[in-house]
């Protein structure tokens, strides 16, 4: 899960019917049961006048941003070379069906294993012709039967044909019938009744005990029967290595000492041969990636807006002979329009990235020597970064505001709806996406993104920003402006610390305070100052170098300067709305956020949301917690009122989205099983709509049911989708067919380096 500026990620737009606009208007595993009693209110109080499906004649939506991969025809891509690609970590397992699989596990599987389907640029599943000639439903009664016709050239790296035995072994392992298999999920496989050979070895017949609309989600990836055949082999054999593969690349080595995974071109691949000799997936922390790019250690890396600015600054400096990145205060564009970074910010950013490595070596140096050394090293890095560009798209994931409906004020549906109506989602999208040059369009669905078949803007079921309506809802719920508030003793956990936050002791060194809580709206005249305020437009290199460490310390205290107000900061000018109270208690919501340096954008968004809520009388207590505990100890366990986190999208929302929005149910031991529904808000209606959608083989009807479910989810106001996450990928300029992929599954065999004198084309073509 990533906190890379737009929210951690735990899976998913055609125009909406006007009837659904009645009121106006980017990946965690399933947790264990949570021991907590919960009271839920249904969405029945909200009138949704029409939830019938949209017209089948409506136009399909388009992705808000195209993929950005520097496409080049294969005949323009050089043969050979090694692509060093930054990843978050070396995977703990190479089995994508285990609970500790991560994004790198998926990357490896896509490059070395069969997939019957892959996603296109619109996030729609398409037959993968290197493995599958065709697949279709050949019978619907009395049972659904799907017939797969395999590519006759498809073989495993040991020479054995891919066939029915592999399909059957994977089904048995993932069916959920044998608990000896340590599987993370079995959705879809649990509906299969039998798998058998068809008319010949190239045909596989899959018979379902129950109809399954999302059958295309199965067998992607497909593991060999040697891995899936027994519990021992499933649980252990594919964790550290894959002896048998069937892709354009094969797994050479998982090197935990050097933190990298090495993939090499497969000699047994029957499709277009891979252009690259090797792909090296190297674990590099996100805040170190710009430095690693400049050092020549990697050629491809997802980056944050800070790195975007540094690369853009280098490009601007290179475009004007004789100009210096430190010469003036101008704001410099990166890769066209988008994120800007001043020379002062860039040098401080460099200093932050290098502060730990340089600190010991700098102890004996004078201030002047330190300054000269920092500036010289910074200039070397800028010169190296001129060879890179940032490719931008929107990630197949979205960031949401989660409202915990388990207890407290948000257990009241009216209060949740008031929070939603107080928020200006368009303004929040602009804050995050406009500076990056990406379309600042708020998301209209919990279950799909623009471009996907299931997308429709169903936000009208809840309604857009409306301060008066938000206040009316709060009044109806009994919250009175200026009401009497009784003094409360703060509850303490073991050790005497406030729940969910690291308490600050008297006299504690502020540099060591990583976690904490502050209240938006308290008018304490704090002396905390944003480190960024010390840097004026006319600062020269010496001042920049001297201030770099102070800037780094500012980041350690809670993220990027300016991300949100320091503790004790007064409410914004003009915020005259009286706070609300009920039964002697103020309406205050605990807003939990990660404290790491990579989550600055999240905190900026949280600050805007807090200001919007304050205008309707809702106070927020922002609590910073460590990145490591943010999800496990707070989101999954329900220790929050408001939070920001992201879900990746799926081409199969009826299957993959159901556990995210399923109504929590009591377990036999008295605990509550929330699956992946960390807001604890669910309804029987939503569950029934998902169940109907996944069992309906008519694709149009299934989509209609999904959209109805989404309308009900909006009405319940447990989570508020905000925006699609930005995807920024730094790439060496001669790297082609790779970058910000958007929805589309990467085509690994086409990745490579442009031939000398070659140019990227509009669209890749064959040899």
ZIGI-V740724 format. One record per residue. N is the residue number from 1. RES is the residue in one letter. OMEGA is omega in radians with two decimals (NA if undefined). NEAR is the number of other ideal C-beta (glycine too) atoms within 10 Angstrom. Layout:
n = {N,N}
res = {RES,RES}
omega = {OMEGA,OMEGA}
near = {NEAR,NEAR}
This chain:
n = {1,2,3,4,5,6,7,8,9,10,11,12,13,14,15,16,17,18,19,20,21,22,23,24,25,26,27,28,29,30,31,32,33,34,35,36,37,38,39,40,41,42,43,44,45,46,47,48,49,50,51,52,53,54,55,56,57,58,59,60,61,62,63,64,65,66,67,68,69,70,71,72,73,74,75,76,77,78,79,80,81,82,83,84,85,86,87,88,89,90,91,92,93,94,95,96,97,98,99,100,101,102,103,104,105,106,107,108,109,110,111,112,113,114,115,116,117,118,119,120,121,122,123,124,125,126,127,128,129,130,131,132,133,134,135,136,137,138,139,140,141,142,143,144,145,146,147,148,149,150,151,152,153,154,155,156,157,158,159,160,161,162,163,164,165,166,167,168,169,170,171,172,173,174,175,176,177,178,179,180,181,182,183,184,185,186,187,188,189,190,191,192,193,194,195,196,197,198,199,200,201,202,203,204,205,206,207,208,209,210,211,212,213,214,215,216,217,218,219,220,221,222,223,224,225,226,227,228,229,230,231,232,233,234,235,236,237,238,239,240,241,242,243,244,245,246,247,248,249,250,251,252,253,254,255,256,257,258,259,260,261,262,263,264,265,266,267,268,269,270,271,272,273,274,275,276,277,278,279,280,281,282,283,284,285,286,287,288,289,290,291,292,293,294,295,296,297,298,299,300,301,302,303,304,305,306,307,308,309,310,311,312,313,314,315,316,317,318,319,320,321,322,323,324,325,326,327,328,329,330,331,332,333,334,335,336,337,338,339,340,341,342,343,344,345,346,347,348,349,350,351,352,353,354,355,356,357,358,359,360,361,362,363,364,365,366,367,368,369,370,371,372,373,374,375,376,377,378,379,380,381,382,383,384,385,386,387,388,389,390,391,392,393,394,395,396,397,398,399,400,401,402,403,404,405,406,407,408,409,410,411,412,413,414,415,416,417,418,419,420,421,422,423,424,425,426,427,428,429,430,431,432,433,434,435,436,437,438,439,440,441,442,443,444,445,446,447,448,449,450,451,452,453,454,455,456,457,458,459,460,461,462,463,464,465,466,467,468,469,470,471,472,473,474,475,476,477,478,479,480,481,482,483,484,485,486,487,488,489,490,491,492,493,494,495,496,497,498,499,500,501,502,503,504,505,506,507,508,509,510,511,512,513,514,515,516,517,518,519,520,521,522,523,524,525,526,527,528,529,530,531,532,533,534,535,536,537,538,539,540,541,542,543,544,545,546,547,548,549,550,551,552,553,554,555,556,557,558,559,560,561,562,563,564,565,566,567,568,569,570,571,572,573,574,575,576,577,578,579,580,581,582,583,584,585,586,587,588,589,590,591,592,593,594,595,596,597,598,599,600,601,602,603,604,605,606,607,608,609,610,611,612,613,614,615,616,617,618,619,620,621,622,623,624,625,626,627,628,629,630,631,632,633,634,635,636,637,638,639,640,641,642,643,644,645,646,647,648,649,650,651,652,653,654,655,656,657,658,659,660,661,662,663,664,665,666,667,668,669,670,671,672,673,674,675,676,677,678,679,680,681,682,683,684,685,686,687,688,689,690,691,692,693,694,695,696,697,698,699,700,701,702,703,704,705,706,707,708,709,710,711,712,713,714,715,716,717,718,719,720,721,722,723,724,725,726,727,728,729,730,731,732,733,734,735,736,737,738,739,740,741,742,743,744,745,746,747,748,749,750,751,752,753,754,755,756,757,758,759,760,761,762,763,764,765,766,767}
res = {X,X,X,X,X,X,X,X,X,X,X,X,X,X,X,X,X,X,X,X,X,X,X,X,X,X,X,X,X,X,X,X,X,X,X,X,X,X,X,X,X,X,X,X,X,X,X,X,X,X,X,X,X,X,X,X,X,X,X,X,X,X,X,X,X,X,X,X,X,X,X,X,X,X,X,X,X,X,X,X,X,X,X,X,X,X,X,X,X,X,X,X,X,X,X,X,X,X,X,X,X,X,X,X,X,X,X,X,X,X,X,X,X,X,X,X,X,X,X,X,X,X,X,X,X,X,X,X,X,X,X,X,X,X,X,X,X,X,X,X,X,X,X,X,X,X,X,X,X,X,X,X,X,X,X,X,X,X,X,X,X,X,X,X,X,X,X,X,X,X,X,X,X,X,X,X,X,X,X,X,X,X,X,X,X,X,X,X,X,X,X,X,X,X,X,X,X,X,X,X,X,X,X,X,X,X,X,X,X,X,X,X,X,X,X,X,X,X,X,X,X,X,X,X,X,X,X,X,X,X,X,X,X,X,X,X,X,X,X,X,X,X,X,X,X,X,X,X,X,X,X,X,X,X,X,X,X,X,X,X,X,X,X,X,X,X,X,X,X,X,X,X,X,X,X,X,X,X,X,X,X,X,X,X,X,X,X,X,X,X,X,X,X,X,X,X,X,X,X,X,X,X,X,X,X,X,X,X,X,X,X,X,X,X,X,X,X,X,X,X,X,X,X,X,X,X,X,X,X,X,X,X,X,X,X,X,X,X,X,X,X,X,X,X,X,X,X,X,X,X,X,X,X,X,X,X,X,X,X,X,X,X,X,X,X,X,X,X,X,X,X,X,X,X,X,X,X,X,X,X,X,X,X,X,X,X,X,X,X,X,X,X,X,X,X,X,X,X,X,X,X,X,X,X,X,X,X,X,X,X,X,X,X,X,X,X,X,X,X,X,X,X,X,X,X,X,X,X,X,X,X,X,X,X,X,X,X,X,X,X,X,X,X,X,X,X,X,X,X,X,X,X,X,X,X,X,X,X,X,X,X,X,X,X,X,X,X,X,X,X,X,X,X,X,X,X,X,X,X,X,X,X,X,X,X,X,X,X,X,X,X,X,X,X,X,X,X,X,X,X,X,X,X,X,X,X,X,X,X,X,X,X,X,X,X,X,X,X,X,X,X,X,X,X,X,X,X,X,X,X,X,X,X,X,X,X,X,X,X,X,X,X,X,X,X,X,X,X,X,X,X,X,X,X,X,X,X,X,X,X,X,X,X,X,X,X,X,X,X,X,X,X,X,X,X,X,X,X,X,X,X,X,X,X,X,X,X,X,X,X,X,X,X,X,X,X,X,X,X,X,X,X,X,X,X,X,X,X,X,X,X,X,X,X,X,X,X,X,X,X,X,X,X,X,X,X,X,X,X,X,X,X,X,X,X,X,X,X,X,X,X,X,X,X,X,X,X,X,X,X,X,X,X,X,X,X,X,X,X,X,X,X,X,X,X,X,X,X,X,X,X,X,X,X,X,X,X,X,X,X,X,X,X,X,X,X,X,X,X,X,X,X,X,X,X,X,X,X,X,X,X,X,X,X,X,X,X,X,X,X,X,X,X,X,X,X,X,X,X,X,X,X,X,X,X,X,X,X,X,X,X,X,X,X,X,X,X,X,X,X,X,X,X,X,X,X,X,X,X,X,X,X,X,X,X,X,X,X,X,X,X,X,X,X,X,X,X}
omega = {-2.99,3.00,-2.98,3.01,-3.12,3.02,3.05,-3.04,2.91,NA,2.48,NA,2.53,-3.09,-3.12,2.99,-3.14,-3.14,-3.13,3.13,-2.97,-3.04,-3.13,3.05,NA,NA,2.94,3.10,-3.13,-3.13,3.00,-3.14,-3.14,-3.12,-3.09,3.09,-3.04,3.04,-3.12,2.99,-3.13,3.11,-3.04,-3.11,-3.13,-3.14,3.01,-2.90,-3.11,3.11,3.10,-3.08,3.10,-3.13,3.12,-3.11,-3.10,-3.11,3.09,3.12,3.11,3.05,-3.13,3.11,3.11,3.04,-3.08,-3.02,-3.06,-3.06,3.10,3.05,-3.08,-3.12,3.06,-3.13,-3.12,3.04,3.08,-3.13,3.13,3.08,3.08,-2.96,-3.11,3.05,-3.10,-3.09,2.95,-3.01,3.07,3.11,3.05,3.11,-3.07,-3.10,3.08,-2.97,-3.11,3.03,-3.13,-3.08,3.12,3.03,3.13,3.13,3.12,-3.12,3.14,-3.08,-2.98,-3.06,3.10,2.95,-3.13,3.13,2.96,-3.06,3.07,-3.06,3.10,-3.13,-3.13,-3.12,3.11,3.10,3.08,-2.96,3.11,-3.14,-2.94,3.04,3.13,3.02,-3.13,3.07,-3.10,3.08,3.06,3.12,-0.01,3.14,3.03,3.10,3.08,3.13,3.07,3.00,-3.00,3.01,-3.05,3.12,-3.03,-3.14,3.01,-3.09,3.07,3.07,-3.11,3.12,2.99,-3.05,-3.02,-3.12,3.12,3.09,-3.09,3.14,3.14,3.09,-3.11,-3.13,-3.01,-3.08,-3.10,-3.10,-3.12,-3.08,3.10,3.06,-3.12,-3.07,3.09,-3.09,3.08,-3.09,-3.14,3.12,3.12,3.12,-3.10,3.10,3.14,3.05,-3.10,3.09,3.11,-3.10,3.10,-3.07,-3.11,-3.13,3.10,3.11,3.12,3.14,-3.10,3.06,3.09,-3.14,-3.10,-3.09,-3.05,-3.09,3.12,3.13,-3.04,3.03,3.05,0.08,3.05,3.10,3.11,-3.12,3.10,3.12,-3.02,-2.95,-3.12,3.11,-3.12,-3.13,3.11,-3.04,-2.98,-2.91,-3.09,3.14,-3.04,-3.11,3.06,-3.08,-3.10,-3.12,3.10,3.14,3.12,3.07,3.04,-3.11,3.12,-3.01,2.91,-3.02,-3.11,3.08,-3.14,3.10,3.10,3.06,-3.07,3.07,3.13,3.13,-3.11,3.10,-3.11,-3.09,-3.04,3.13,3.04,-3.13,3.12,3.11,-3.11,2.98,-3.06,2.88,3.11,3.09,-3.00,3.13,3.13,3.08,-3.06,-3.12,3.11,-2.97,3.10,3.10,3.13,3.07,-3.11,-3.12,-3.14,-3.11,3.13,3.09,-3.07,-3.11,2.92,-3.05,3.09,-3.07,3.10,3.10,3.06,3.14,-3.14,3.12,3.10,3.11,3.10,3.13,-3.14,3.13,-3.13,-3.09,-3.13,-3.13,3.09,-3.13,3.14,3.10,3.14,-2.96,-3.05,-2.99,-3.00,3.06,-2.96,-3.11,3.12,3.04,-3.06,3.10,3.07,-3.03,3.14,3.13,3.10,3.09,3.13,3.12,-3.09,3.13,3.10,3.09,3.10,-3.11,3.10,-3.10,-3.06,-2.97,-3.10,-3.10,-3.01,-2.96,-3.10,-3.11,-3.07,-3.02,-3.07,-3.07,3.06,3.13,3.14,3.13,3.11,-3.14,-3.11,-3.13,-3.12,-3.10,-3.14,3.14,3.11,3.14,3.09,3.13,3.13,3.12,-3.14,-3.09,3.09,-3.13,-3.09,3.01,3.10,3.12,-2.94,3.03,3.03,-3.10,3.05,-3.13,3.12,3.09,-3.09,2.90,3.14,3.12,-3.07,-3.10,-3.06,-3.08,3.12,-3.07,-3.06,2.99,3.08,-3.11,-3.13,3.12,3.09,3.14,3.09,3.08,-3.12,-3.10,3.12,-3.00,3.06,-3.06,3.10,3.13,3.14,3.10,3.12,-3.13,-3.05,-2.92,-3.10,3.11,-3.13,-3.12,-3.13,-3.11,-3.09,-3.08,3.10,-3.07,-3.10,-3.08,3.00,-2.87,-3.13,3.10,-3.14,-3.07,3.12,-3.06,-3.05,-3.03,2.90,3.11,-3.10,-3.09,3.09,3.09,3.08,3.13,-3.11,-3.10,-3.11,-3.07,-3.11,3.12,3.11,3.14,3.11,3.10,3.13,3.09,3.13,3.13,3.05,3.14,-3.00,3.11,3.08,3.14,-3.12,3.13,3.10,3.09,-3.10,3.01,-3.13,3.09,-3.14,3.01,3.10,-3.13,3.06,-3.13,3.11,-3.09,3.02,-3.14,3.11,-3.09,3.13,3.13,3.12,3.11,-3.12,3.09,-3.07,-3.12,-3.11,-3.11,-3.09,-3.14,3.10,-3.11,2.96,-3.04,3.06,3.13,3.07,-3.03,3.06,-3.11,-3.11,3.11,-3.13,3.10,3.07,-3.13,-3.09,-3.12,-3.11,-3.04,3.14,-3.04,-3.04,-3.12,3.10,-3.09,-3.10,-3.14,3.13,-3.12,-3.12,-3.11,-3.01,-3.10,3.08,3.10,3.12,3.11,3.10,3.10,-3.11,-3.11,3.08,3.02,-3.04,3.12,3.14,-3.11,3.01,-2.98,3.04,3.13,3.11,-3.13,-3.12,3.10,3.11,3.13,3.09,3.14,-2.98,-3.09,3.12,3.12,-3.02,3.13,3.13,3.14,3.08,-3.12,3.09,3.08,-3.10,-3.11,-3.14,-3.09,-3.07,-3.09,3.04,-3.04,-3.04,-3.10,-3.14,-3.04,-3.11,-3.13,3.07,-3.09,3.03,3.12,3.13,3.11,3.09,3.13,3.14,3.11,3.11,-3.13,3.14,-3.13,3.09,3.04,3.14,3.11,3.08,3.06,-3.09,-3.10,3.12,3.11,-3.11,3.12,-3.07,-3.08,-3.00,-3.06,-3.04,-3.01,-3.07,-3.09,-3.08,-3.11,3.06,-3.14,3.12,2.93,3.10,3.10,3.07,3.00,-2.97,3.00,2.96,3.14,3.09,3.01,-3.05,-3.05,3.13,3.12,-2.94,-3.10,-3.06,-3.13,-3.14,-3.08,-3.12,3.10,3.12,-3.12,3.11,3.07,-3.08,-3.10,3.12,3.09,-3.12,3.09,-3.10,-3.01,3.08,-3.13,-3.03,3.02,-3.12,3.11,3.14,3.13,3.08,-3.13,-3.13,3.12,-3.12,3.12,3.06,-3.13,3.13,-3.11,-3.07,-3.13,-3.10,-3.08,3.04,-3.02,3.12,3.12,3.13,3.10,3.13,3.12,3.10,-3.14,3.05,3.11,-3.14,3.09,3.11,3.11,3.05,-3.08,-3.13,3.04,3.03,3.09,-3.09,3.08,-3.09,-3.06,3.03,-3.04,3.06,3.09,-3.12,-3.12,3.07,-3.12,2.98,-2.95,-3.14,3.05,-3.08,-3.14,3.11,3.13,3.12,-2.97,-3.05,3.14,-2.83,3.04,-3.13,3.04,-2.96,-3.09,3.14,3.14,3.08,-3.13,-3.13,3.06,3.13,-3.12,-3.13,3.10,3.08,-3.14,3.11,-3.07,3.12,3.05,-3.11,3.13,NA}
near = {20,22,26,27,28,31,30,25,23,21,19,27,23,23,17,24,21,10,14,27,19,18,20,13,20,28,17,17,14,14,17,10,17,18,11,15,10,19,10,17,15,17,23,12,12,19,10,20,9,13,22,11,18,20,11,9,5,13,8,14,23,14,23,20,23,16,19,20,25,19,19,27,19,19,11,19,25,15,14,12,17,15,23,20,25,24,23,17,14,18,26,16,19,24,27,20,24,21,14,13,21,18,17,19,23,15,19,26,26,20,23,25,25,24,19,22,21,19,21,14,16,20,24,17,19,14,16,17,11,19,25,21,14,10,20,11,15,11,13,11,7,6,13,23,17,20,16,24,16,25,17,12,12,20,16,20,19,12,8,15,15,23,21,21,18,26,25,20,22,25,22,19,28,25,17,13,12,13,8,10,21,16,19,15,18,17,19,23,21,15,21,25,14,13,21,12,15,17,9,10,14,18,16,25,18,26,14,21,12,12,16,26,24,20,22,19,20,25,26,21,20,22,29,25,23,18,24,26,19,18,15,10,18,26,17,14,19,25,18,13,11,24,14,19,24,27,27,26,25,21,24,16,13,17,13,12,6,11,13,18,25,17,28,18,20,21,8,13,21,15,17,14,15,25,24,26,15,16,26,23,26,20,16,22,13,21,19,18,22,28,20,19,28,25,12,11,16,23,24,24,25,21,24,24,24,25,28,26,26,33,29,24,28,25,22,21,23,15,10,9,6,6,13,13,24,19,13,12,12,14,14,21,17,27,20,11,12,21,27,19,24,19,24,22,20,26,28,29,24,24,21,21,23,19,17,10,11,17,11,8,10,17,7,7,13,9,11,11,11,19,19,15,15,23,19,10,15,26,18,12,20,25,14,16,24,17,18,26,22,28,21,25,25,28,26,25,22,26,28,21,23,22,27,26,29,23,14,15,24,24,18,20,24,20,27,26,26,32,27,24,25,23,22,16,23,15,14,23,21,16,17,26,23,14,19,24,19,24,15,18,19,23,24,25,29,25,28,28,29,25,25,26,20,31,31,28,24,31,26,21,28,24,21,18,17,19,15,9,18,25,20,15,25,27,15,14,18,14,26,15,15,11,17,10,16,9,5,9,5,7,7,11,11,5,7,8,14,17,12,20,20,20,16,17,11,4,5,11,8,11,10,11,18,14,18,20,20,22,17,25,23,14,8,11,7,13,7,14,11,15,19,15,9,14,21,9,9,9,19,11,19,15,16,24,22,15,20,23,18,13,23,21,14,25,21,16,20,24,25,25,20,15,21,24,20,16,18,14,20,14,20,14,6,7,12,7,18,10,19,27,21,17,11,11,16,20,25,20,21,20,25,27,28,26,24,23,23,22,29,24,26,28,24,19,26,25,22,18,26,24,17,21,24,19,17,26,24,27,19,25,21,24,25,28,25,14,16,10,17,25,22,12,15,23,25,19,17,20,19,25,23,25,28,25,27,27,27,17,29,22,26,22,31,27,23,22,27,22,16,23,27,18,20,23,12,12,13,7,8,9,14,17,17,27,17,19,21,27,27,24,29,25,22,11,20,27,17,15,25,23,14,18,26,23,17,19,14,10,11,12,15,22,25,24,25,29,28,27,30,32,29,25,29,30,26,29,27,28,25,24,25,26,29,32,27,28,24,28,23,28,27,20,15,19,26,29,24,25,26,22,21,25,22,20,19,17,19,22,23,23,26,24,22,19,15,7,6,16,11,17,14,8,7,17,13,8,9}
